Amino acid sequence: MVGGWSPIPFREFVVKVHSRCDLACDYCYMYEMADQSWRDRPRRMSIEIAQRTAARIGEHVRGHQIPSVALIMHGGEPLLAGRDLMAELVSATRTAVGSGVQVDVRVQTNGVGLDDSYLRLFHELGVRVGVSLDGGAEAHDRHRRFTSGRGSYAAVAAGLERLTRPAFQHLFSGLLCTIDLRNDPWGTYKALAEFNPPKIDFLLPHGTWSSPPPGRVPGAPEAPYADWLIEIFDHWYSAPSTGVRQFEDIMHLLLGADSSNEMLGLSPTRIVVIETDGAIELADSLKVAYHGAGMTDLHVVGNSLDEALLLPGVVARQLGPRSLSTRCRGCDIRQVCGGGLYAHRYRPGTGFYNPSVYCPDLMKLIGHIRDTMRADIDELRGKQGTG
């Protein structure tokens, strides 16, 4: 390939088993932002499309001799899809890839419908469960409400209480929390940590240069999201009892490791999305950019996943620093920041060839963590030199 690049196969398959939700979160990228393609999707993936999806995953995995993959059941709200569909998708995928391939199956849910029958099914299938929770009741219910306007915290907390019982706690993969600058940072962390999650993932609200996230003035030097996260980091760093993905990823990248996801770093993207109708799409975070940003002309019935590897949107996120804007290529933290999430770079006129709309926040947060680590290393060296 040109410039020495060659396609890197997908290893993470996000399958949209249901395209609707039982909550009406006001910041949802799927329903509330630029791309409204959900309106034309089937509510529920059919068994036939699930089987075809599994076959395409198996074809891709066998063709590239991939030893392990992730299957992520997503939505909308995936629990609305029903137990039969989810069980069929998981079993069909494991059969299609073959017994020698490890399939890490996960479901990302709002937790409202997480009852014992689902937990028993996930235990039988070996499905790990991630839950979205934005902090304590007041913080969570500000955005994550039912269509009636009633907050969902009580229902989510009940689901988490079931998930964290001894019989099911091994299924718990972690909590996703979308940052709201109005919420107290350390109080939010403590409210999440009360459920003893294996990991906490703080998400920057989706936004672009033309549709910026709350509190983020495009181009302004202030870094409110960095300040919010730094307050947690400074408490967490001295006693990291619960893992925080962003902090751990930044620390690993500063030490020269590869990134574990597309939020940070320059590791090639390995994610592909299958919609409820079988359409093959790019990362669904692109829905924040413009209508159709993640769409392709590919479908599991008539196209292989290998064909998606040559799409410009995939190639751009596999080229490393060559796909970054001129400003990002000249930045000394580009290996850690990676230009930020691809969707957050979008600007009409220049497309994705821009720094992240969160550039000042990323620079300040990464710089703070780097300086903290350096101070610790210098202190340790000083002690060793005088020992």
N, C-alpha and C positions, 0 to 999 in steps of 0.2 A: 504493500500500500504506500501512498504518497507520504514522504517524510518518515518512513519507517514505522508508521502506525499500522496495527492490524487489530481487527475486532476482538474484544474480550467478551466471552460469553456471559449471559445473564446467570445470576445465582440467587436472585431474590425475586419471587413471583408474587405480586400483589393482586389478589383476585377479589373483585367487587361482587360479592355474592348477593348483595341487596343494595338498591340504589336510593332508597328512602330512609328516613330516620324517624324515631319516636321522640326526638327532642328538636327544638328550634333555636339552636345556639346562634346568637347574632353575629358572631365572627366567623362562621363556618365558610371555608374556602369553596366547598362544594356547592352550596346553595345560595350564598349571599354575595358572591364575587363575580368576576367577569364572565366566566364560562358557565352557561346554563344548560349544557348538554344533558344533564340529568333528567330534564323534563321529557326527553325523547327516548330514554332508556326503559327497558322492562324493569318493573319493580324488583323482580327476583330472577336470578340466573336459573335457567332450566337445567334439569338433570342432563339433557343431551349436550348442552354447551359446557357444563362442568366436566363431563366425560371427555369432550373434545379438547378442553383446556388441559386436562391431565395428560392426554395423549401428546399434545404439543410440548408440554414441559418434559415429558419422558423422552421424546424425540430429540429435544435440545440437549438434555443432560447426557443421554447416551452418545450423541454425536460428538460432544466435546469431552467426554469422559470426566465429568465433573463429580467429585467424590461426595460433596454435601451441598444442599441447597436449603433455602428458606421458602416456605409457603405461608403467606400471610392473608388470612381471610379478613376482608375489610368491607366498608360500605361508603355512604350511608351507615346504617347500623347493621352489622352482620348477623346479630342474633335474630333479626326479623326474618332471616332466610329460612329458618327451621332446621331441625336436627337432621332430617333425612338428607337434605342437600349438602350440609356440611360434612356429614359422615361419608357420603358418596365422593365428594371432592377429595377428601383426605385419603380414603382407601384407594381410589382410582389413581391418584398421583403417586402414591407409594408403589402400587403395582406397576405403573408405567415407567418409573425410573429404575426399578429393579431392586432386589434385596441388598445389593452391595452399596447403595447410595443412602446416606443419612439425610432424612427430611425433617428439618426443624419447623414444626407447624405452630403458628401463632394466630391468635385472633385479637384484634384491637376493637374494644367495645366501650360504649358509654356506661356500661355497668347496670343500667336500669333493669334489663331483663335477665340478669345473671342469677338464675335460680339453681336449685339442687339438681334438677334433671339435666341442665346444660353442663354443670360441673361434673356430674357422673360421666356424661358423654365425653367431655374433654379428658377426663382421667383415663377412660378406656382407649381413646385415640392418641393420647400423648400430646395434647394441644396446650400450649402455654398461653396465658391470658394477660393482656395488657389493658389497663383501665384508664380512662380520661377523668381527671379530677383536678380542679383549679385551686384547691386549698380548702380552707374551712367553709362552713355553710354560707356565710355572707359573700365571700370571694367567689365561690363556685356558682352560687345562684344568681350572681349579677349577669352572667351570660348564658349559662347552661340551663335553660328552662324548657318545660313542656310548652306545646302550642297554646295552652290555656294561660300561660304566664306564670304558672306555679314552678318554683324552683325544684331541681332534681336531686339536690344534695342528699336528702334523706333516703331516696331510693338507691342512689349510688353507694352510699355508706352501708346500706343493708346488703347489697351485692358484695361489697368488699368484706363485710363481716363473714359472709358465707365462704368467700374465696380464701380467707386467711384462717379458716378452721384447720386443725391438724390434718384432716383427711384430704384437703385440697390445696394446702399452702404451697406444695411443690409445683403447682401449676402457675403460680403468680410470677409474671415476668417484669412487672413494674408499673409505674404511674406516669402518664403524660400530663403536664400542666402547662397551659398557655398563659404566658405572662400578662398581667394587667398591672401597669405602673401604680395604680391606686391602692393595690394590696401591699401590706407590709411584707417585705421580702423574707425575713427570718421567720415571721409568724406563718407565712405560707409554707415554708420548708417544714417547720415543726408540725403543721397540720397534716401534711402529706406523710411525714415520717411516722406519725402515730399508727399508720396501717402497716408499718414494717415492710415496705416494699423492697425487693432486691435492688431496684434502681429507680431513680427519679430522672425524668427527662423534661427540662424546662424548654418550652417551645417559644420562639419569637413569633408574634402574630404575623401572619402572612401580609405582605404588602409589596408594592413596587414604587418606582420613582414617580409614576403618574397617579398612583393610589396608595399613598404612604400609610404605614401603620400608625395607630394612635400615639401621639407624643413624639413622633419621629419627623422632624422637618428636613426634607431632602436637602443635602448639602450643608446643613448647619453643623457646627463643630460639637455641639452638646451630645452627650452619649447617655441618655437616661436609662436605656436597657442594660448597658454595661454597669452603671452605678447600682442598679437593682440587683444584678447578679453578683457583683463584687461584694455587696453586703452579706450575701449568703456564703460566698466563697471564703471570706475572711473568718467566719464562724466555723465553717465546714472543714477547712484545711487543717486545723489543729486537731480535729477529732472526726474523721470522715466515716462515721458509723454506717451511713446509708450512701451508696454510690450515686453520684450525679454525673450523668453521661457527658454533658458539655465540659465540665471541669476535667474529668478523666481523659476525654478525647484530646483536649487542648494540651494537657500535660504529656500525654503519649506522643503527640505530634511534635511538641517542643523537644522531645528526646529522640526524635528521628523515626518514630514508628509510622505506619500507615494509618489513614483514617478508617473508621469503622462504618461510616455512613456518608451520605452526600451533603450533610450540613456543613462540614468542615473538611479541610485538606484537599489534596489533588488526586486522590485515588480514583481510578476510572469508575464511572457508574456501572452497576450491574443489576439495576432494577428495571423491571418491565411490569406494566399494568394490564390486566385483562378485565374489561368491563362486563356488566351483566349480560349484554347482548353478544359477547364474544369478541368485541373490538379490541385490538391490540393498541395500547396507548403508551405514551411517555409518562414520566412521573406525574402523579395527579396534583402535586403542588403547583404545576404550571397553570392550573385553572385560575389562579389569581391574576395571571398576566393579561390574557384576552380570550375571547370566545374561540375555542378550537385550538388553543396553544398546544395541547397535549395529543390532539387527534392525529391519527395516521389513516392510511387507506387499507390497513391490514386487518385481517380477521382470522380467528383460529380455525374456521372451516376451510378457508382457501389459502392460508399463508402460514409458513413456518416462522418460528421466533427468530431464526437466523436472519430472515429478511429485515427484521427490525434493527438488527445490529448495524445496518448500513444507513439508517435514517440520520439526517443531519443533526437532529436533536440528541441522538445517542452519541454520534461521533464527537460532537462538541464537548460532551461531558466525559469523554474517554481520552481526550488529547492533553490533559494535564495543563501546564502553564501556557501552552500554545493557544488555548481557547480564551485566555484571560484578556481583559482590556489592557491597553498600553500602561495605564496607571497601575493596575494590579501587578503586571509583570515586573515593574520596577520597585515593588514594595518588599521590604525585608521580612515580612511575616506571611508572604504569599503561600509558602508551603503549609502553614498552619491554617490560615484563613481560607485559602483556596478560592478566594473571590466571593465567599459566602454561598448560600443556597442559590442555585441557578435561577429559580423563579424570582428571587428578590433582586436580581440584576436588571429586570426588564424596564425599558424606557422607550416610549414611542419614538421612532426615528432611528434609533441605534440598536433596537432589539435587546439582546442579552449581552452585548459587548460593552458592559459598564461594570463598575464596582457594585457591590451590594448596596441597597438603600440603607443598610445597617452598617456601612463601612466604619464610621466613627466608633460605634459601639463595639464592633469586633476588634478594632485596633486597641481600644482602651482595655477591654477585658483580657485579650491575649497578652498585651503588654504587662498588665498587673500580675497575671499568673506567672509569666516569665520572670518578672522581677522578684516575686515571692520565692520562686524555686531557686533562683540564683542566690538570693540572700541565705537560704537554707544551706545550699551547697557550699557557699563561702564560709559559713559558720562551721560546718562540719569539717572542712579542710583546715580551718584555724584550730579546731580542737585536736585534730589528728597531728597537726604540726607541733602542738605544745604537749602532746601526750607522752 
